[in-house]
Structures are given as structure tokens and as C-alpha cells.
């Protein structure tokens, strides 16, 4: 009985006793969730255009952040460093399409997936060779201090990061659903050969989507790098995007947004109110346990399409 009270009653009583603190925790989770959604969007973009899971997306986030901070350390103004980093990610998209994707058109998905694993290790090693492996501090001019809003404490940097992420998420959602290129991307994901047969230029579409995913990776790398430093563990942020994709669905831009918000809010609330009951660190594994539940009961995610194969 005492165990039941500790797990199911006391945390909710604590929420009711301090509603303002609960609101702080929820808002903090929402802001973090937007950041998770930004990383997950890179996966969704490439999966929608090529039907493969890009194992290298996390390393693309790291590579973009390393490139930006490396240019700034060498005296390049931040605005020029941003433009050059964006150009580097676009060039990377051209190289990936020409060297990795074009020879593998219409191959099995597992072959393309293995190719992205190779790309992951190449980018990680190439980034370390170019910019070194030391932890680097990245400052983009956004203040990192608490903001007191009528007793509600919020972090200024988190608010800016969430606003930038929300604008990018909204823009990508419109791009996918309201533009001709967005519809072409969905057609390419469904069937490479069919898309080619109706005149959709596969190589152009892939360059576009990898370029957009590279820009998304750059923004995510800037936000996470400025928050926690640019280091090689930054690539592991992609692991937290996996539960987001499982919850929202691998092909859904709105799903990436909703999944990120659920994970962000869920892990913050669980850490604060249930963490003390189990010694803390719930935030590290909560997302994966929630994803496991979804895999059992709704494997296609909240917004994913149910796939039925008839034999």
C-alpha cells in the first residue's frame, strides 16, 4: 500500500501543491522537446525522400557544429561562418548523392542503411581530422540567463532555441505539404523507379533533401553546441531522436513535432516527480521505455501509416 501511495499518489499531490513549479517543469520540457524535434526532422526528411534511415544524421549535427566553431576560431566573423557552414553542408549533400546514393538507386533499404553507417564513421573521422577532438565552446550571441516572468523562471537561451526550432519546423511542414518539390519528395520515397518514369529527377531530389537535412543539422548543432559545448558526444543526441521518431512515425513531420514534445515534457516531469523514488536519472531512459511501449502497442507511431502486407 505504501509503495502504491509513493508511486501513484504522492507525485500527483506534489504537482497540486506547487502548480507554478509544475508549469516551469512542463515549459522546460516543451522547450527541450522542440530541440529534439529539430534533430528528428533530419531523419524524417531523408526517410521521406529515400526510404532509408540515415544513421549519419547525428554525426551531421556534430560535423556542422564543428565546422562552424572551427571557422569562428580561425577568425571568420560569425555571419560569414554561418554562410560557409551552410555551403559546406550543401556540398556534402552533392558528394553524398554522387558517391553514395547514385550507385545504389533502387537497391534494398538495408544496403542504403549500411551505406549511411559508413558515412557516419567517415564524417566523424573527417571532422576530427579537420577540427580536432577537444571540447569547443560555441557562443552565438544568445544570452543564457534565467528570465523571471511573474515568478516563473525560464531560460532565455531555451526560449530562443525553441523559437528558432519552431520556425524551422513550421517552414519544413509547409515545404513538404504545400510545394511541388515536397510532393516529389514523397513520390521518390514511395518508389524510385516509378518516380523516374514520370520525370522526377531522382538525383536532384536527393541533393535537395540532403541539403535541407544538412541545414537542419546545422541549426540543431548550433543550438545543442551552444548549450552544452561542441564535443563528439554531441552525435549521440541522435539517439534521443529515435524515441521521438518511434512515437511520431518515421514519415511524419507533424509526428516529429508531437513526438518531441511528448518526450521532452514526459522526461522532465518524470525526473522531477518520480526520479527521487528510484534514485534519479529517469531522464536518461524514460524516452526509450516510452518508445518500447509504443513499439508493442502502436509500432507505426501516432502519425505513421499502418503497413499491411498481403501474401
N, C-alpha and C positions, 0 to 999 in steps of 0.2 A: 504493500500500500504506500509506504514511504517512497519507494522507487517511482511509483506511478505519479505521486504528487511532484516529485523533483523534476521529472521529465515532461509531464503534460500540463501541470497546473502552475508551478512557481514561475516558469519563464513568462507565461502569459500575464500573470499577476504583475510581474516586474514591468512588462510593457505598459500596463494600465497605470502604474504608479508614476511613471515618468514619460508621458506622451511626447514631450518636446525632444527628449533624448532619443526616443524611438524614431521620431521624424528625422533627426540628424543621421541616424544609422541607415534608414531607408534611402535618404537622399544621397548619402555617401555610396550606397550600393548601386543606385541608379547611375551615378557619375562613373563609377568603375565599370558598370555594365556596358555603358556606351563605348568605353575603351575596348572592352572585349569584343563588342560587335564590330568595331573597326578592323580588328585583326581577322575576325571570322569572315568579314566581307571579301577579303582577298581570296580565301578558299572558295567562297561561293562563286565569285566572278570566274575563276578559272574552271571550276567544275561545270558551270553552266555552259561555257564555251567549248570545252574539250571533253567533258565527261570523265575527267580524271581528278583524283585527289592530289593536290600539289604539296608533296611532302616538304618542299623547299620554301614554303611561304614564310615560316618563322625565320629562316636564315635570310630571306629577302628583307624582312623588317630590320634584322641586325645589320645587313650589308648597307642598306640605305642610311641607317643612323651612323655607322662607322664612316661612310663616305662624307656625310655632312660634317661631322665633328672633325674629321681629318682635314677637310678643306679649311674649316674655320681656324684650326690650329696652325695652318700654314699661311695665315694672314688674309685669306679671302673674306670679304665682307659677307655677313650672314645672308643678305638678299641674293648675292651672286652665288653663294654656296648652295642655297636652296634651288636656284635655277640649274646649276651644274649637276646637282644630285638628281634632280628630275630628269635631266638629259641622260645621265648615266643609267637610270632605271629604264628609260625608253630604249637606249642602245642595248641594254641587257635583254629586253624583250625581242629585239630583232635577232640577236645572237641565239637566243633560246629557240625561236621559231626556225631559224635556218639550220642550226646544228643538231637540235634535239627533236623538235616536233615534226618538221617536214619529212625526214626519213621514216617516221613512224606513223604516217597517215593511215587510218583505218586498221591499225593494229589493235590487239586486245588491250583492254584497260589496264591490266596488270603490268604489261610491258611499259606503257606510258608512266605508270606509277613508279616502277623501278627506275625509269629514267630521271624522274624528279628526285629520287633518293640520291642518285649520283650527282645531280645538280646541287643538292643541299650540301654535300660534302665539299664539292668544288668551290662554291661560294664562300663557305666557312673558311676554308684554307686560303683562298684568294684574298678574302678580306683581312685575314690575319697577316698575310704577307705584305699587303699594301699599307695597312694602318697600324699594325702591331696588336698585341693582345692585352695591353694594360687597360684598366678601367678608366674611362674618359668622362669628364663632366661636360654636360651639354646645357647651355643656357640660351634660350630663345627669346629672352626679354619678357616673359610672362611671370609676374610676381607669384611667389609661393609662400603665402601667409594666410592665416585664418581671417575669415570675414565674419563679423558679428552682425547678424541680421535679426534684431529684436530678440536676442537671447539664443538664436540659432547659429551655431558655429559651423561654417563651411570653409573649405579650402579654395582660395582664389584660382590656383592653378587647375584644380579639378574642374571648376566651373568653365574655365576657358577651354580646357581639353574636351570636355563633354560637348560644349557648343560647337567647336570645330568638327568634332566627330559627327554630331547630329546633322550639321550642314552637308558634310560629305555623304553620309548615309542617305539623306533625302535626295541629294543630287543623283546618286547612283540608282536609287529606286526609280526616279523619273527616267533616267537614261535607259534602263532596262525595259521599262514597260511602255514608254511613250515615243521611242525613236526607232527609226528603221534599222539602225545598227544593232540596237538592243534585241529586236525581233530576229535579226540574222544570227545573233549570238545563240539564241535559244534553238534555232534551227540547226546550227552546227553541232550543238551538244546532242541533239536527238539522233542525227545520222550524218556522218561525214560525207559519204558518197552521195546521198540524196541532196545535201546542201550544195555540193559541187555541181550536180546535174541541173540544178535550177539557177546556176550562175552566181552563187555566193562564193566570193574569193576566200577560200579557207585560210591561206597564209596571211592575208590582210586582216581577217577577223582575229586570228590568233595573236598577231602583233598588237592589235588594238587592245585586246583584253589583257594580255600580259603587261602592256604599258600601263593600263589603268590599274591593274593589280599592283604594279611596281610603285605607282604614285600613292596608292592606298597604304602600301607597306612603308613608304617614306613617311607619311603622316603619322602612322602608328609608331614607327621607330622614333620619330621626333618626340611624340608625346610620352611614350614609355621611357625613352632615353633621358629626357629632361627630368622625369620624375624619379627614376631610380639609378641613373647613370648608364652610359653606353658600355656594356660588357657582354661577353659571349653567352652568358646565361639569358640574355635578352631573347635569344632564339627560342628559349623554352616557353615563352609566352604563348607560342602557337599551341602548346599542349593544353592550355586553358581554353583555347578557342574550340577544341574538339567537343567538349560537352555542349558548348553553345550551338555548334552545328548539329549535334545529335538531337538537341531539344527543338531547334527551329526547322531543321531539314536542310540537306546539303544543296538544294537548288533554289532556296527561297531567300531573297533579300530581306523582306519583312521578317522572315523567320530568324535571320541572323540578329536582327534588332531585338525582337522579343526574347529570343533565347539569351542574348547577352544581358538584358535587364533582369530576367529571372535568375540567372546565375549570380549576377552582381549583388542583387538585393538579398537573395537566399543565403549566400555565403556570409555576408556581413551580419545579418540577423542571427544566423546560426552560431557564428563565432562569438557574438556579444552575449546572447542569452542562453545558449546551450553549451558553449565552449567550457565555461567553468565546471560544468558537471562531468566532463570527460578529460579534464586536464588541458583544454585548449587545442589549438591547431586544427579545428574543424574547417577553417577556411581553406586549408591545403587540399582536403579530399572531398569536401561537400559536393562540388560540381561533378566529380566523377561518380559518386554514389547516385546522385540525381539522374545523371546520364544513363547509368546502369538500369535504373527503374524504367526509364523511357525505352531503352532497348528491349526490355522484357514485354512491356505493355503497348508501346507505340513506336516501333523501330523506325518508321518513316519520319518521325518528328511531328511537331504541331502543324507545320505548313507543308511538309513534304507530300509527295504523291505516293499512294499505295501502289506497289508494283505486283501485278498478278500474272504469273506465267502459267500458261495452259500447255499441258503436254499432250 
